[in-house]
Amino acid sequence: MSKVRTSALALLSAAGLVLAASPAQAQPAQAMGNAPGCVTVWQKAGTFSKTGYAKNNCNRTLRLKIVWKYGGDSQCKSVRRGQTLSHKVPRVPRKFDGANSC
């Protein structure tokens, strides 16, 4: 194998390792905010808006709200086990802060 081809393959292999190790966007995380640890939270950002999500993985119904920095939070809602709460806001200047119990 030529030296140029070997270098190109090594570079592509290294790039593949970096891409494989990079986390996917909108990957669920453990609770942010004061929601219990059995609540999974994540966000998805579009061009003009973003949506925050909180999935109740607890063994009971919870009262939750989506929390944003630099703007109003969602209303407090009852979320049954296995259900997901979502709240959509303008993208700027909001920052997703997770979910709070209420």
N, CA and C atoms as an extended XYZ file, in Angstrom:
306
Properties=species:S:1:pos:R:3:atomname:S:1:resname:S:1:resid:I:1 pbc="F F F"
N         0.844       -1.170        0.000 N   MET     1
C         0.000        0.000        0.000 CA  MET     1
C         0.889        1.231        0.000 C   MET     1
N         0.516        2.246       -0.774 N   SER     2
C         1.336        3.442       -0.859 CA  SER     2
C         1.255        4.243        0.433 C   SER     2
N         2.267        5.089        0.630 N   LYS     3
C         2.334        5.903        1.839 CA  LYS     3
C         1.166        6.897        1.903 C   LYS     3
N         0.752        7.465        0.767 N   VAL     4
C        -0.350        8.418        0.729 CA  VAL     4
C        -1.656        7.711        1.085 C   VAL     4
N        -1.863        6.530        0.527 N   ARG     5
C        -3.083        5.772        0.798 CA  ARG     5
C        -3.135        5.359        2.270 C   ARG     5
N        -2.024        4.930        2.827 N   THR     6
C        -1.965        4.537        4.230 CA  THR     6
C        -2.281        5.728        5.129 C   THR     6
N        -1.731        6.897        4.807 N   SER     7
C        -2.002        8.097        5.592 CA  SER     7
C        -3.471        8.489        5.509 C   SER     7
N        -4.059        8.387        4.332 N   ALA     8
C        -5.474        8.731        4.156 CA  ALA     8
C        -6.351        7.786        4.961 C   ALA     8
N        -6.042        6.486        4.937 N   LEU     9
C        -6.820        5.528        5.721 CA  LEU     9
C        -6.674        5.775        7.215 C   LEU     9
N        -5.477        6.110        7.653 N   ALA    10
C        -5.257        6.402        9.066 CA  ALA    10
C        -6.057        7.629        9.484 C   ALA    10
N        -6.078        8.647        8.623 N   LEU    11
C        -6.824        9.861        8.915 CA  LEU    11
C        -8.325        9.579        8.979 C   LEU    11
N        -8.848        8.801        8.032 N   LEU    12
C       -10.266        8.455        8.034 CA  LEU    12
C       -10.625        7.609        9.254 C   LEU    12
N        -9.753        6.710        9.626 N   SER    13
C       -10.004        5.886       10.812 CA  SER    13
C       -10.054        6.747       12.062 C   SER    13
N        -9.125        7.675       12.181 N   ALA    14
C        -9.110        8.565       13.342 CA  ALA    14
C       -10.366        9.428       13.369 C   ALA    14
N       -10.795        9.922       12.220 N   ALA    15
C       -12.002       10.738       12.141 CA  ALA    15
C       -13.223        9.917       12.535 C   ALA    15
N       -13.268        8.663       12.129 N   GLY    16
C       -14.374        7.778       12.492 CA  GLY    16
C       -14.434        7.566       13.984 C   GLY    16
N       -13.289        7.438       14.630 N   LEU    17
C       -13.266        7.262       16.081 CA  LEU    17
C       -13.771        8.506       16.788 C   LEU    17
N       -13.420        9.669       16.271 N   VAL    18
C       -13.878       10.918       16.871 CA  VAL    18
C       -15.385       11.051       16.706 C   VAL    18
N       -15.903       10.742       15.514 N   LEU    19
C       -17.337       10.836       15.286 CA  LEU    19
C       -18.097        9.835       16.125 C   LEU    19
N       -17.584        8.635       16.280 N   ALA    20
C       -18.262        7.623       17.078 CA  ALA    20
C       -18.302        8.026       18.544 C   ALA    20
N       -17.308        8.747       19.001 N   ALA    21
C       -17.250        9.140       20.405 CA  ALA    21
C       -18.061       10.392       20.696 C   ALA    21
N       -18.463       11.132       19.670 N   SER    22
C       -19.221       12.364       19.878 CA  SER    22
C       -20.656       12.036       20.271 C   SER    22
N       -21.210       12.713       21.284 N   PRO    23
C       -22.590       12.438       21.680 CA  PRO    23
C       -23.576       12.967       20.654 C   PRO    23
N       -24.707       12.305       20.510 N   ALA    24
C       -25.738       12.738       19.582 CA  ALA    24
C       -26.485       13.929       20.165 C   ALA    24
N       -26.946       14.823       19.309 N   GLN    25
C       -27.716       15.969       19.774 CA  GLN    25
C       -29.064       15.470       20.277 C   GLN    25
N       -29.609       16.139       21.274 N   ALA    26
C       -30.896       15.804       21.870 CA  ALA    26
C       -30.852       14.465       22.588 C   ALA    26
N       -29.699       14.084       23.077 N   GLN    27
C       -29.569       12.848       23.823 CA  GLN    27
C       -30.130       13.047       25.229 C   GLN    27
N       -31.044       12.153       25.670 N   PRO    28
C       -31.602       12.298       27.010 CA  PRO    28
C       -30.529       12.267       28.096 C   PRO    28
N       -30.785       12.986       29.169 N   ALA    29
C       -29.861       13.044       30.301 CA  ALA    29
C       -30.644       12.898       31.589 C   ALA    29
N       -29.945       12.599       32.661 N   GLN    30
C       -30.605       12.572       33.954 CA  GLN    30
C       -31.124       13.966       34.260 C   GLN    30
N       -32.031       14.026       35.206 N   ALA    31
C       -32.751       15.258       35.499 CA  ALA    31
C       -31.823       16.432       35.786 C   ALA    31
N       -32.155       17.558       35.180 N   MET    32
C       -31.575       18.850       35.501 CA  MET    32
C       -32.693       19.583       36.225 C   MET    32
N       -32.390       20.519       37.066 N   GLY    33
C       -33.416       21.156       37.876 CA  GLY    33
C       -33.616       20.322       39.127 C   GLY    33
N       -34.764       20.495       39.799 N   ASN    34
C       -34.957       19.750       41.038 CA  ASN    34
C       -35.857       18.532       40.889 C   ASN    34
N       -36.154       18.119       39.662 N   ALA    35
C       -36.951       16.912       39.436 CA  ALA    35
C       -36.179       15.684       39.934 C   ALA    35
N       -36.881       14.628       40.337 N   PRO    36
C       -36.199       13.417       40.809 CA  PRO    36
C       -35.293       12.812       39.728 C   PRO    36
N       -34.344       12.015       40.141 N   GLY    37
C       -33.396       11.391       39.210 CA  GLY    37
C       -34.027       10.427       38.228 C   GLY    37
N       -35.261        9.990       38.487 N   CYS    38
C       -35.935        9.068       37.564 CA  CYS    38
C       -36.632        9.814       36.420 C   CYS    38
N       -36.451       11.126       36.352 N   VAL    39
C       -36.983       11.940       35.254 CA  VAL    39
C       -35.852       12.199       34.266 C   VAL    39
N       -36.092       11.867       33.004 N   THR    40
C       -35.111       12.095       31.947 CA  THR    40
C       -35.481       13.376       31.206 C   THR    40
N       -34.497       14.260       30.987 N   VAL    41
C       -34.758       15.528       30.312 CA  VAL    41
C       -33.866       15.673       29.081 C   VAL    41
N       -34.365       16.396       28.083 N   TRP    42
C       -33.578       16.711       26.896 CA  TRP    42
C       -34.256       17.865       26.165 C   TRP    42
N       -33.549       18.396       25.185 N   GLN    43
C       -34.105       19.466       24.354 CA  GLN    43
C       -33.777       19.213       22.901 C   GLN    43
N       -34.594       19.783       22.027 N   LYS    44
C       -34.335       19.775       20.588 CA  LYS    44
C       -34.438       21.214       20.124 C   LYS    44
N       -33.425       21.665       19.391 N   ALA    45
C       -33.396       23.048       18.913 CA  ALA    45
C       -33.638       23.080       17.409 C   ALA    45
N       -34.589       23.908       17.010 N   GLY    46
C       -34.842       24.145       15.596 CA  GLY    46
C       -34.224       25.467       15.185 C   GLY    46
N       -34.576       25.951       14.022 N   THR    47
C       -34.029       27.200       13.526 CA  THR    47
C       -34.522       28.390       14.345 C   THR    47
N       -35.809       28.396       14.678 N   PHE    48
C       -36.391       29.543       15.371 CA  PHE    48
C       -36.906       29.234       16.773 C   PHE    48
N       -37.002       27.970       17.115 N   SER    49
C       -37.540       27.607       18.425 CA  SER    49
C       -36.771       26.416       18.997 C   SER    49
N       -37.002       26.161       20.270 N   LYS    50
C       -36.474       24.963       20.904 CA  LYS    50
C       -37.547       24.396       21.803 C   LYS    50
N       -37.498       23.082       21.980 N   THR    51
C       -38.480       22.384       22.791 CA  THR    51
C       -37.762       21.607       23.876 C   THR    51
N       -38.211       21.778       25.113 N   GLY    52
C       -37.681       21.027       26.237 CA  GLY    52
C       -38.612       19.875       26.560 C   GLY    52
N       -38.040       18.748       26.959 N   TYR    53
C       -38.807       17.541       27.261 CA  TYR    53
C       -38.411       17.003       28.632 C   TYR    53
N       -39.373       16.389       29.317 N   ALA    54
C       -39.125       15.688       30.579 CA  ALA    54
C       -39.979       14.430       30.581 C   ALA    54
N       -39.338       13.268       30.616 N   LYS    55
C       -40.060       11.983       30.638 CA  LYS    55
C       -40.059       11.438       32.052 C   LYS    55
N       -41.240       11.096       32.539 N   ASN    56
C       -41.396       10.538       33.875 CA  ASN    56
C       -41.155        9.031       33.831 C   ASN    56
N       -40.010        8.602       34.342 N   ASN    57
C       -39.679        7.185       34.443 CA  ASN    57
C       -39.866        6.674       35.869 C   ASN    57
N       -40.483        7.485       36.721 N   CYS    58
C       -40.710        7.114       38.120 CA  CYS    58
C       -41.909        6.170       38.215 C   CYS    58
N       -42.090        5.567       39.354 N   ASN    59
C       -43.190        4.625       39.568 CA  ASN    59
C       -44.463        5.303       40.048 C   ASN    59
N       -44.551        6.624       39.893 N   ARG    60
C       -45.730        7.365       40.339 CA  ARG    60
C       -45.913        8.604       39.465 C   ARG    60
N       -47.087        9.176       39.530 N   THR    61
C       -47.385       10.422       38.821 CA  THR    61
C       -46.661       11.570       39.518 C   THR    61
N       -46.088       12.461       38.727 N   LEU    62
C       -45.366       13.619       39.260 CA  LEU    62
C       -45.980       14.904       38.731 C   LEU    62
N       -45.813       15.992       39.452 N   ARG    63
C       -46.153       17.330       38.967 CA  ARG    63
C       -44.838       17.960       38.527 C   ARG    63
N       -44.731       18.271       37.234 N   LEU    64
C       -43.481       18.771       36.660 CA  LEU    64
C       -43.736       20.018       35.820 C   LEU    64
N       -42.675       20.791       35.638 N   LYS    65
C       -42.694       21.893       34.678 CA  LYS    65
C       -41.317       21.976       34.030 C   LYS    65
N       -41.284       22.420       32.770 N   ILE    66
C       -40.036       22.649       32.045 CA  ILE    66
C       -39.523       24.021       32.458 C   ILE    66
N       -38.227       24.103       32.738 N   VAL    67
C       -37.621       25.330       33.258 CA  VAL    67
C       -36.664       25.917       32.218 C   VAL    67
N       -36.790       27.233       31.997 N   TRP    68
C       -35.941       27.955       31.048 CA  TRP    68
C       -35.248       29.112       31.758 C   TRP    68
N       -33.997       29.343       31.407 N   LYS    69
C       -33.305       30.548       31.846 CA  LYS    69
C       -33.644       31.634       30.826 C   LYS    69
N       -33.783       32.854       31.271 N   TYR    70
C       -34.076       34.020       30.427 CA  TYR    70
C       -35.488       33.994       29.845 C   TYR    70
N       -36.449       33.523       30.618 N   GLY    71
C       -37.830       33.541       30.150 CA  GLY    71
C       -38.724       32.712       31.041 C   GLY    71
N       -40.015       32.704       30.727 N   GLY    72
C       -40.990       31.994       31.532 CA  GLY    72
C       -40.910       30.481       31.384 C   GLY    72
N       -41.250       29.803       32.462 N   ASP    73
C       -41.277       28.341       32.469 CA  ASP    73
C       -42.639       27.850       31.982 C   ASP    73
N       -42.758       26.545       31.779 N   SER    74
C       -44.050       25.977       31.401 CA  SER    74
C       -44.965       25.957       32.618 C   SER    74
N       -46.226       25.679       32.396 N   GLN    75
C       -47.152       25.491       33.506 CA  GLN    75
C       -46.840       24.171       34.195 C   GLN    75
N       -47.194       24.074       35.460 N   CYS    76
C       -47.029       22.835       36.209 CA  CYS    76
C       -48.116       21.855       35.755 C   CYS    76
N       -47.700       20.644       35.379 N   LYS    77
C       -48.641       19.635       34.867 CA  LYS    77
C       -48.420       18.306       35.578 C   LYS    77
N       -49.479       17.529       35.693 N   SER    78
C       -49.365       16.156       36.188 CA  SER    78
C       -48.883       15.284       35.039 C   SER    78
N       -47.814       14.532       35.288 N   VAL    79
C       -47.233       13.674       34.255 CA  VAL    79
C       -47.222       12.247       34.801 C   VAL    79
N       -47.989       11.382       34.179 N   ARG    80
C       -48.067        9.998       34.624 CA  ARG    80
C       -46.791        9.242       34.281 C   ARG    80
N       -46.604        8.126       34.945 N   ARG    81
C       -45.461        7.249       34.681 CA  ARG    81
C       -45.419        6.908       33.189 C   ARG    81
N       -44.253        7.097       32.566 N   GLY    82
C       -44.075        6.788       31.146 CA  GLY    82
C       -44.441        7.919       30.197 C   GLY    82
N       -45.096        8.976       30.682 N   GLN    83
C       -45.474       10.090       29.822 CA  GLN    83
C       -44.363       11.130       29.747 C   GLN    83
N       -44.423       11.958       28.694 N   THR    84
C       -43.429       13.007       28.472 CA  THR    84
C       -44.110       14.362       28.414 C   THR    84
N       -43.567       15.312       29.142 N   LEU    85
C       -44.009       16.700       29.121 CA  LEU    85
C       -43.108       17.463       28.153 C   LEU    85
N       -43.693       18.358       27.347 N   SER    86
C       -42.869       19.174       26.446 CA  SER    86
C       -43.326       20.625       26.510 C   SER    86
N       -42.403       21.522       26.169 N   HIS    87
C       -42.700       22.952       26.159 CA  HIS    87
C       -41.821       23.617       25.105 C   HIS    87
N       -42.468       24.326       24.148 N   LYS    88
C       -41.767       24.963       23.032 CA  LYS    88
C       -41.680       26.468       23.261 C   LYS    88
N       -40.493       27.036       23.018 N   VAL    89
C       -40.255       28.469       23.213 CA  VAL    89
C       -39.417       29.010       22.050 C   VAL    89
N       -39.383       30.345       21.870 N   PRO    90
C       -38.457       30.924       20.892 CA  PRO    90
C       -37.020       30.552       21.262 C   PRO    90
N       -36.205       30.333       20.275 N   ARG    91
C       -34.836       29.854       20.514 CA  ARG    91
C       -33.969       30.854       21.289 C   ARG    91
N       -34.060       32.120       20.924 N   VAL    92
C       -33.201       33.128       21.544 CA  VAL    92
C       -34.037       33.950       22.503 C   VAL    92
N       -33.631       34.260       23.659 N   PRO    93
C       -32.360       33.987       24.316 CA  PRO    93
C       -32.438       32.813       25.282 C   PRO    93
N       -33.405       31.944       25.132 N   ARG    94
C       -33.674       30.889       26.104 CA  ARG    94
C       -32.547       29.878       26.222 C   ARG    94
N       -32.393       29.358       27.460 N   LYS    95
C       -31.450       28.278       27.744 CA  LYS    95
C       -32.204       27.237       28.554 C   LYS    95
N       -32.129       25.989       28.117 N   PHE    96
C       -32.845       24.900       28.766 CA  PHE    96
C       -32.206       24.588       30.113 C   PHE    96
N       -33.022       24.612       31.173 N   ASP    97
C       -32.534       24.325       32.526 CA  ASP    97
C       -33.124       23.043       33.095 C   ASP    97
N       -33.848       22.275       32.307 N   GLY    98
C       -34.349       20.982       32.762 CA  GLY    98
C       -35.793       21.044       33.215 C   GLY    98
N       -36.096       20.250       34.264 N   ALA    99
C       -37.460       20.162       34.783 CA  ALA    99
C       -37.433       20.282       36.304 C   ALA    99
N       -38.454       20.924       36.828 N   ASN   100
C       -38.613       21.050       38.277 CA  ASN   100
C       -39.882       20.347       38.729 C   ASN   100
N       -39.849       19.833       39.934 N   SER   101
C       -41.061       19.358       40.587 CA  SER   101
C       -41.833       20.588       41.053 C   SER   101
N       -43.138       20.507       41.069 N   CYS   102
C       -43.944       21.636       41.527 CA  CYS   102
C       -45.210       21.134       42.205 C   CYS   102
